[in-house]
Structures are given as structure tokens and as C-alpha cells.
Amino acid sequence: MTRAIGRGRGLIATMTVIVVCSGVVQGYLTPLLPVVGRHAGLGGVGQNNLYLLAQVAFAVLTPLLSRWGDLWGHRRLLLIAVTAVSVGSLLIAVRPTTATLAAGMVLQSAVVGFFPLLAGILRSRSPEHGRVGMSVLVGALLLSIGAGGYLAGTLSDAHALAGLWTAVPFCGLAIGAALALPTSTVARAGRFNSRAALLLTLGLGALMLVLTEGGSWGWTSAYSLATVTAALVLLAVWVRVEQRSSHPLVDLGLLRDPRLAAISAHTFCLAFGAIGFLGANSVYLGTAPDGDGDGLGLGAQDISLVSLAMVAVGFAGSTLTPRLARAIGDRAVLAVGGCAGAAGFLSLCLLHSSVPQYLVGALTVGLATGVFEAATRTLSVEAVDEAETALSVGVNEMALSLGAAIGAAVIGALWAGHATGAHGAVTGAGYRWAWAACAVVALGGAAFGLLVRAPSSTPTPETRLAHTRRTA
């Protein structure tokens, strides 16, 4: 069976099953957050903090899973990641409390390893299908995010918590698909840098803590200043350790390549709003407008329909990206995606009092999401030699996870500063400040996109083989 799917369409189809599981897991909880939050006694800020916790776990697990894949095999780590996601999904479905939601969402964050590990297998087993395969996988991811949300919302309309079971059968299919995949042919070498992993985890945790709690502590309070200082010191020491290590957890040396550095910066800026905003999107749509706050008061199924519409246009953007890149160039595609994201968030700032008005901005953001995810994942693969594929994709995925985590944290902090009432309802000013922040950062992403230069030359297969031998 493995030999039959070792290349071409069979390989991509099998990978698509795993990516669909990833999309369902990432999308099915979003429309359920208001319902599940009420069940667990969480207000809007608490719901966003759950989403933030997942994004922090994304940022931490990205380099860990990528590095472990390089050391112990991409297929083996993919199986471990899929199993962790399955356990987390089952835990949430069986007993949805605040503690189990937090633990389950952390386990589900192992989906962040799917793309780097799959990219390593795809490039080594079927490099001629790289661009097409990556755009298909990104498109499948976006569609399954919307489909998973819609299915979960439909189930929850019949029974409030029934939608929490949505991901469980897809996880079972993904385990079977991971077992059927071949492993990559890239040589394994090196060792795991546990010191760097600990420093990165603690540094990111401290940074997210102050972004989440700084509003309630006071941004100039002793707690906030001490936590910021600790985060900066830990991350600075982590960078120093990585630079001196012969076996780095994250190869920061790759960022000396201006092309990959600009791609990663663009990814961070677009993910800040496009991904970091998803939890906030669900909260705004599900919050009933009253004297204390702002929102549209939609049910779970209606929220899932909005999410489905966003990912549908994202899918269109993803599948059109390779053709658009051939027509106007990679740099122009990145700039267009950043400007589209900024335009969408500015539209939300101005027009959001009805569903049709809200859809104008939300769908524009969805389109930008499809373009940037397809473009940056493809370019991060092509920016390096084959032996560094998983590392390069891992750096880009870490930029995406960090952008999403910091975006969600900034949104939460802005909300906390504009919350009112006993349940912490977010005011209209809080939403507008959050959307404006996302628009500004997206414009920064467009500027970084303009800095991406075409490679000076395309490595030949012989050059890549020689480089791989030297690396080994």
C-alpha cells in the first residue's frame, strides 16, 4: 500500500485526508465558543484567552515537532502528532469544562506540525508536485476549517454540546492515512536541544502572560514590568543558545537569507490579524447586542456559515495563487494579500452593524488568508535546499503561530481595556481598536512582501544532491 501512494496524486490525496483533519480541528470549536463558554462559565475575554492558549501552544510546538521530525522521521512524528490531536479532541468531547477545554486545545495544537512534516515527505518523495501539491493542501485546509465549523454548528443547534464530537471521526481517518504514508528520504542527523526548548517555552509563556493580563495588572505595574523583563531575557538567552549550538532547535541562521526572512515577517504580520482574529470573530458574531456591549447575536450554525463563507473565498484565493504568481510575480502577490487584509479590517472598523456589512470585511480578510497561506508556505519550501525543507517550513509555521498568538493576545488586551458589565462584555470601541490594530499590522506585511526578491538562481537537482551530501 505504501508503495502505491509513494508519489504523485496518491501521495497528495493521502496527505489531504490528514490536512482535512487538521482543518476540522482548527475550525469546529470556533462557532461553538459562545455556547461552550456559557456552559463553562466563561465570558468574551475568557473565551478569547482559551483561543490564545491554543495559539501559544502552536508557537511552542512548531519548532519542537519540526525538529523531532528531522531527528526521528517525519512519518513517525506525524503519527505522534495525529494521536495527540485525537486524544485532545476526545477529551473535549467527553467532558467540556474549563480545565479539559484548556488541556484538550493544547493537545489539539499538535496540528501545527502537520504541514512541516508533510512538506518534508512531499518534497523528498514527489518534488515535481511541490507547488501544486502545496496549494491543494492549503485549499483543503481552508475548506475543511469552514466545513468543520458548519458541521459543528449544525450539530450544536440540535444539542448544545453535540458539536464537540465533530473532530473525533476525522481524527480516526487521519491516523489511518498517516500509517499509509511513506517516510521522507532525507537523511536524519543531529540531536534535540532541550535547553533551547525550555527557554523558548518559558519566554513565550511569559510574553503571552503579560499581553493577556497586562490590562488588569496595569501596563506599568511591577508585575507587568517584571514579566516583560523575564520574557525578553529568556528569549534573548534562547537566541544566544541557538546561535552557539551545533544542533539548534530552530535554525535561526536560515533567517540570514533575506528572502526567507522577508517571507517569515510577512507571514507573522498577516497571521497577526487573519488567524489571531478568528476567535474574536466568533465572539463578536455570537454576542447579543445590548446596553453593555456590541455584537450580532448569531447562533452557532449562523456563525459557522459566516466562517464557511470566509474559508470558501480563502480556498479560491489559495487555488488561484500559483496562477497569479506566474502573472504578476511572487512579490506582488504578497503585497496584494497584505493590502487586501488591511482593507478587510478597515471595512470592519467602519461597517459592522449588520451581517451583510460585516461580511464585506470578513470575506476580504478570508481572501487575504488564502493568498498568504498558499504563497508563504510554497515560497518557504522553495527558499532552501531539500535537506532544509522541514526546518524552513517550520520557521515559517512558527512565524505564523507567533503572529496568531500575539495577535490574539493584543486583541484580548484591547478588549480587556474596553470591557463593561458584570460579564465583561466588550464595547464597540474595543472591537474597533482591535480591527484597526490588525489593519495596521497587515499593511506592515504588505511592505515586507515588497522586500521579497526572486532567487538569484534555481538550484539544479545535481546542486541540491551535492548540498544534501555535504549536510549529511
C-alpha positions, 0 to 999 in steps of 0.5 A: 500500500505504501508503495502505491501512494509513494508519489504523485496524486496518491501521495497528495490525496493521502496527505489531504485526508490528514490536512482535512483533519487538521482543518476540522480541528482548527475550525469546529470549536470556533462557532461553538465558543459562545455556547461552550463558554456559557456552559463553562462559565466563561465570558468574551475575554475568557473565551478569547484567552482559551483561543490564545492558549491554543495559539501559544501552544502552536508557537511552542510546538512548531519548532519542537515537532519540526525538529523531532521530525528531522531527528526521528522521521517525519512519518513517525512524528506525524503519527505522534502528532495525529494521536495527540490531536485525537486524544485532545479532541476526545477529551473535549468531547467527553467532558467540556469544562474549563480545565479539559477545554484548556488541556484538550486545545493544547493537545489539539495544537499538535496540528501545527506540525502537520504541514512541516512534516508533510512538506518534508515527505512531499518534497523528498518523495514527489518534488515535481508536485511541490507547488501544486501539491502545496496549494491543494493542501492549503485549499483543503485546509481552508475548506475543511476549517469552514466545513468543520465549523458548519458541521459543528454548528449544525450539530450544536443547534440540535444539542448544545454540546453535540458539536464537540464530537465533530473532530473525533471521526476525522481524527480516526481517518487521519491516523489511518492515512498517516500509517499509509504514508511513506517516510521522507528520504532525507537523511536524519542527523543531529540531536534535540536541544532541550535547553533551547526548548525550555527557554523558548517555552518559558519566554513565550509563556511569559510574553503571552502572560503579560499581553493577556493580563497586562490590562488588569495588572496595569501596563506599568505595574511591577508585575507587568514590568517584571514579566516583560523583563523575564520574557525578553531575557529568556528569549534573548538567552534562547537566541544566544543558545541557538546561535552557539549550538551545533544542533539548534532547535530552530535554525535561526541562521536560515533567517540570514537569507533575506528572502526567507526572512522577508517571507517569515515577517510577512507571514507573522504580520498577516497571521497577526490579524487573519488567524489571531482574529478568528476567535474574536470573530466568533465572539463578536458574531455570537454576542447579543447586542445590548446596553453593555456591549456590541455584537450580532447575536448569531447562533452557532450554525449562523456563525459557522456559515459566516466562517464557511463563507470566509474559508470558501473565498480563502480556498479560491484565493489559495487555488488561484495563487500559483496562477497569479504568481506566474502573472504578476510575480511572487512579490506582488502577490504578497503585497496584494494579500497584505493590502487586501487584509488591511482593507478587510479590517478597515471595512470592519472598523467602519461597517459592522452593524449588520451581517451583510456589512460585516461580511464585506470585511470578513470575506476580504480578510478570508481572501487575504488568508488564502493568498498568504497561506498558499504563497508563504508556505510554497515560497518557504519550501522553495527558499532552501535546499531539500535537506532544509525543507522541514526546518524552513517550513517550520520557521515559517509555521512558527512565524505564523503561530507567533503572529496568531498568538500575539495577535490574539493576545493584543486583541484580548488586551484591547478588549480587556481595556474596553470591557463593561458589565458584570460579564465583561462584555466588550464595547464597540470601541474595543472591537474597533481598536482591535480591527484597526490594530490588525489593519495596521499590522497587515499593511506592515506585511504588505511592505515586507512582501515588497522586500521579497526578491526572486532567487538569484538562481534555481538550484539544479537537482545535481546542486541540491544532491551535492548540498544534501551530501555535504549536510549529511 
